[in-house]
Amino acid sequence: MATPENILFNALKHHRGFICRQLQTANVTSLQSLGNSQMDIYFGSLDLDALFKEVITLIPTDDEASYLAWLNGGYKEITLSDTSRWVLLHGTEPGKYIHLHPARYSPHSLRVKATILKTAMAIIIANAEPDLDTVNHIRRSISLSPVKSLEQCEHLWEVLEMLHV
């Protein structure tokens, strides 16, 4: 039977609760692992344990071979108890054959550019007031280009609000 240990899930890119806990001890250099693409961050009420338990109950297979046959060479989308939608793929790490991430534009999720998430996390880590000079200083410190005005930072404010629970 599949277990939570079989799930490949990057919580730093996809789970607000995990991200918020990491911010308590994170440093700016750890933000580079977020890459440069877009991601969907789940901000619903399910913690990681509850999330994984629900996912496992919705997979009608017991082992990797039958899981792969169920995926039929592609992916499956499932809906959890809180109406959030999740995508299941084939995991590529040994023993972690269930690759999980939030579906695009799923309920209880926010689509975020990595550069915006890095900026928001760096602002929180620095415990800084996000005025234009501070935002640009922080962005330069994490190798991002400066912004011309705070008006163009609408998505940054949305991410900061999501992370300040």
Secondary structure, DSSP 8 states (H G I E B T S, - for coil): ---GGGEE--HHHHBHHHHHHHHTT--GGGGGGG-SSEEEEE-SS--HHHHHHHHHHH---SSHHHHHHHHTTS-EEEE-TTS-EEEEEEEEETTEEEEEEE-TT-TTEEEEEHHHHHHHHHHHHHT----HHHHHHHHHHTT----S-GGGGHHHHHHHHHH--
